[in-house]
Amino acid sequence: MSSLEIYRCTPRQVRSFVIDCVQAGLVPFIKSSPGMGKSSIVKSIAEEFNMHLIDHRLSTSTQEDLNGLPRFITDAQGRDRATFVPFDIFPTEGTPIPDGKDGWMLFLDEANAASKSVQAASYKLVLDRYVGQEKLHKKIAMVMAGNLTTDKSIVMPLSTAMQSRVIHIEMQTDFKEWLTDVAIPHGYDSRILGFLNYKAEYLMDFDPDHTDNTFCCPRTWEFMNNLIKGKAVEDQKTPLYAGTISSGVAVSFVQFCKVIENMPNLRLIESDPLNAPVPHDSPTRWMVTTHLADNVTDQNFEALTKYVSRMNLEFKVLFYRTVHIRNPNIKTHPAFASAMGEVAQYLFG
């Protein structure tokens, strides 16, 4: 591991560090490969602190967006003067705070994809908190984001002047955090959860030199979830899936989903959890575990815990973590308490 890799941050760390910067009146700059969820983190912070989110792409900006447009006025002596009038993108002093909000979160995305001239125009905005000749509202927090220079995306290296105006935070994916903070709370399809638990390396397989039309990342798995949620995964739709998560992974995912045909019947597990067959192969075990977690009720929970107790620790942890996140009240169930001895440290440690 290189010295630079040591200082890459998980999404939870990034979120915490961004909050530290905002509270200190500083501007964090989040950098990562495409599709990792930078904008989602900023959005969640804005929601937590009750801020109105302004999502502005510096890559599509011009200098005028940041400096304002000239307007002629006549001064007290009757002389014509030019002044710069800012766009309403940026709330300045005197701008009313949106109803029900405590301020604004100004998110300057694709910041290092902006031209050199736009980057230069943004110095005054980022450090001095001025847009043109007007001062930004004091209730504005600011966050910047962009892709990595190593990822062959459209990136213009930051000038040394901008480098010292922001706090640099580099993000990497973390499968367990994604599972716990994103996939399970948002009700991702159990087939996706099962597949990625089995092949966690496919959560993010971005390679700057890839030749496929797309790649796997948290964003494209969100697309995939929207495509298949509540529907059958069909061979004939493999080209559609390939255009979402890449061809090789799409084929593997379709094949993985076929293990449903070999899964033990849920009713059999509920009625005879200690004798219902437990799959021997890992793909089917991952699928069974996520399927059971999807179908937990107060009435069948005890039976399902007896069945899951016959599996290896990694499957038990997945089952209880998923159930607990989706239904926090399940921890009051007697069967949950009795199962905690073995897995509690992995759920709450």
GIBELBEL-V871081 format. One record per backbone hydrogen bond with DSSP energy under -0.5 kcal/mol. CO is the residue of the C=O (numbers start at 1). NH is the residue of the N-H. E is the energy in kcal/mol with one decimal. If there is no record, write none. Layout:
BEGIN
co->CO nh->NH e->E
co->CO nh->NH e->E
END
This chain:
BEGIN
co->2 nh->6 e->-1.2
co->3 nh->7 e->-0.6
co->4 nh->7 e->-0.9
co->5 nh->8 e->-1.6
co->9 nh->172 e->-2.7
co->10 nh->14 e->-2.7
co->11 nh->15 e->-2.6
co->12 nh->16 e->-2.3
co->13 nh->17 e->-3.0
co->14 nh->18 e->-2.8
co->15 nh->19 e->-1.9
co->16 nh->20 e->-2.0
co->17 nh->21 e->-2.4
co->18 nh->22 e->-2.7
co->19 nh->23 e->-2.6
co->20 nh->24 e->-1.2
co->21 nh->26 e->-2.9
co->22 nh->25 e->-1.4
co->26 nh->28 e->-0.6
co->27 nh->167 e->-2.6
co->28 nh->30 e->-0.5
co->28 nh->144 e->-2.9
co->29 nh->169 e->-2.7
co->30 nh->146 e->-2.1
co->31 nh->171 e->-3.0
co->32 nh->148 e->-0.7
co->33 nh->36 e->-0.9
co->35 nh->219 e->-1.7
co->37 nh->41 e->-1.8
co->38 nh->42 e->-1.9
co->39 nh->43 e->-2.5
co->40 nh->44 e->-2.3
co->41 nh->45 e->-1.9
co->42 nh->46 e->-2.4
co->43 nh->47 e->-2.2
co->44 nh->48 e->-2.3
co->45 nh->49 e->-2.3
co->46 nh->51 e->-3.3
co->47 nh->50 e->-1.2
co->50 nh->102 e->-3.1
co->51 nh->53 e->-0.5
co->52 nh->105 e->-2.6
co->53 nh->55 e->-0.6
co->54 nh->56 e->-0.8
co->54 nh->107 e->-3.2
co->56 nh->58 e->-0.8
co->56 nh->109 e->-1.7
co->57 nh->60 e->-1.1
co->58 nh->61 e->-1.3
co->62 nh->65 e->-0.8
co->62 nh->66 e->-0.8
co->63 nh->66 e->-0.7
co->63 nh->67 e->-2.2
co->64 nh->68 e->-2.7
co->66 nh->132 e->-0.9
co->69 nh->85 e->-3.2
co->71 nh->83 e->-2.8
co->73 nh->75 e->-0.5
co->73 nh->81 e->-3.1
co->75 nh->78 e->-2.2
co->79 nh->75 e->-2.8
co->81 nh->73 e->-3.2
co->83 nh->71 e->-2.7
co->83 nh->85 e->-0.5
co->84 nh->86 e->-0.6
co->85 nh->69 e->-2.3
co->87 nh->90 e->-1.0
co->89 nh->91 e->-0.6
co->91 nh->137 e->-2.3
co->92 nh->95 e->-2.5
co->98 nh->101 e->-2.2
co->103 nh->52 e->-2.8
co->104 nh->106 e->-0.6
co->104 nh->141 e->-2.6
co->105 nh->54 e->-3.1
co->105 nh->107 e->-0.8
co->106 nh->108 e->-0.7
co->106 nh->143 e->-2.4
co->107 nh->56 e->-2.8
co->107 nh->109 e->-1.1
co->108 nh->145 e->-1.9
co->109 nh->58 e->-2.2
co->109 nh->59 e->-0.6
co->110 nh->113 e->-1.3
co->111 nh->114 e->-1.1
co->112 nh->156 e->-5.1
co->115 nh->119 e->-2.7
co->116 nh->120 e->-2.4
co->117 nh->121 e->-1.9
co->118 nh->122 e->-1.6
co->119 nh->123 e->-0.6
co->120 nh->123 e->-1.0
co->121 nh->125 e->-0.5
co->122 nh->126 e->-2.8
co->123 nh->127 e->-2.6
co->123 nh->128 e->-0.8
co->124 nh->129 e->-0.6
co->124 nh->130 e->-1.7
co->129 nh->136 e->-3.3
co->130 nh->132 e->-0.5
co->131 nh->134 e->-1.9
co->134 nh->131 e->-2.9
co->135 nh->93 e->-2.2
co->137 nh->140 e->-1.1
co->139 nh->104 e->-2.4
co->139 nh->141 e->-0.5
co->141 nh->106 e->-3.3
co->142 nh->28 e->-0.6
co->143 nh->108 e->-2.9
co->144 nh->30 e->-2.7
co->145 nh->111 e->-2.8
co->146 nh->32 e->-1.4
co->148 nh->151 e->-1.4
co->148 nh->153 e->-0.6
co->149 nh->152 e->-0.6
co->153 nh->155 e->-1.1
co->155 nh->157 e->-0.5
co->159 nh->163 e->-2.5
co->160 nh->164 e->-1.3
co->162 nh->165 e->-2.0
co->162 nh->166 e->-0.6
co->163 nh->166 e->-0.7
co->166 nh->168 e->-0.6
co->167 nh->29 e->-3.4
co->169 nh->31 e->-2.7
co->170 nh->9 e->-3.2
co->174 nh->178 e->-2.5
co->175 nh->179 e->-2.8
co->176 nh->180 e->-2.5
co->177 nh->181 e->-3.3
co->178 nh->182 e->-2.0
co->178 nh->183 e->-2.4
co->179 nh->184 e->-2.5
co->182 nh->186 e->-1.9
co->183 nh->188 e->-2.8
co->184 nh->187 e->-1.8
co->189 nh->192 e->-0.8
co->189 nh->193 e->-2.0
co->190 nh->194 e->-2.7
co->191 nh->195 e->-2.3
co->192 nh->196 e->-2.7
co->193 nh->197 e->-1.9
co->194 nh->198 e->-1.6
co->195 nh->199 e->-2.6
co->199 nh->202 e->-2.1
co->200 nh->203 e->-1.9
co->207 nh->210 e->-2.5
co->216 nh->205 e->-1.6
co->217 nh->221 e->-2.2
co->218 nh->222 e->-1.6
co->219 nh->223 e->-1.8
co->220 nh->224 e->-2.3
co->221 nh->225 e->-2.4
co->222 nh->226 e->-2.0
co->223 nh->227 e->-1.7
co->224 nh->228 e->-2.0
co->225 nh->229 e->-2.1
co->228 nh->231 e->-3.0
co->232 nh->234 e->-0.7
co->234 nh->237 e->-1.2
co->235 nh->238 e->-2.1
co->237 nh->240 e->-0.7
co->237 nh->241 e->-2.1
co->238 nh->242 e->-2.9
co->239 nh->243 e->-1.5
co->241 nh->244 e->-1.5
co->241 nh->245 e->-2.9
co->242 nh->246 e->-1.4
co->246 nh->250 e->-2.1
co->247 nh->251 e->-2.2
co->248 nh->252 e->-1.9
co->249 nh->253 e->-2.7
co->250 nh->254 e->-2.5
co->251 nh->255 e->-2.3
co->252 nh->256 e->-2.3
co->253 nh->257 e->-2.3
co->254 nh->258 e->-0.8
co->255 nh->258 e->-0.7
co->256 nh->259 e->-1.9
co->257 nh->260 e->-1.4
co->258 nh->261 e->-1.6
co->259 nh->262 e->-1.7
co->260 nh->263 e->-1.4
co->265 nh->269 e->-2.1
co->266 nh->270 e->-2.5
co->267 nh->271 e->-2.1
co->268 nh->272 e->-2.5
co->272 nh->275 e->-1.3
co->272 nh->276 e->-2.1
co->277 nh->279 e->-0.5
co->281 nh->285 e->-1.8
co->282 nh->286 e->-2.8
co->283 nh->287 e->-2.1
co->284 nh->288 e->-3.0
co->285 nh->289 e->-2.6
co->286 nh->290 e->-2.1
co->287 nh->291 e->-2.3
co->288 nh->292 e->-2.7
co->289 nh->293 e->-2.2
co->290 nh->294 e->-1.6
co->291 nh->295 e->-0.8
co->292 nh->295 e->-1.0
co->293 nh->296 e->-0.8
co->297 nh->301 e->-1.5
co->300 nh->304 e->-2.4
co->301 nh->305 e->-2.3
co->302 nh->306 e->-1.6
co->303 nh->307 e->-1.8
co->304 nh->308 e->-2.7
co->305 nh->309 e->-1.8
co->307 nh->310 e->-1.6
co->308 nh->311 e->-2.3
co->312 nh->315 e->-0.8
co->312 nh->316 e->-1.7
co->313 nh->317 e->-2.8
co->314 nh->318 e->-1.8
co->315 nh->319 e->-2.3
co->316 nh->320 e->-2.7
co->317 nh->321 e->-2.7
co->318 nh->322 e->-2.3
co->319 nh->323 e->-2.4
co->320 nh->324 e->-2.6
co->321 nh->325 e->-2.2
co->322 nh->326 e->-2.2
co->323 nh->327 e->-2.2
co->327 nh->330 e->-2.4
co->328 nh->331 e->-1.4
co->329 nh->332 e->-1.8
co->330 nh->333 e->-2.0
co->333 nh->336 e->-1.1
co->333 nh->337 e->-1.6
co->334 nh->338 e->-1.8
co->335 nh->339 e->-0.8
co->336 nh->339 e->-0.7
co->336 nh->340 e->-0.6
co->337 nh->340 e->-0.9
co->339 nh->342 e->-0.8
co->339 nh->343 e->-0.9
co->340 nh->344 e->-2.5
co->343 nh->346 e->-1.2
co->343 nh->347 e->-1.2
co->344 nh->347 e->-0.7
co->344 nh->348 e->-3.0
co->344 nh->349 e->-0.5
co->345 nh->349 e->-0.7
END
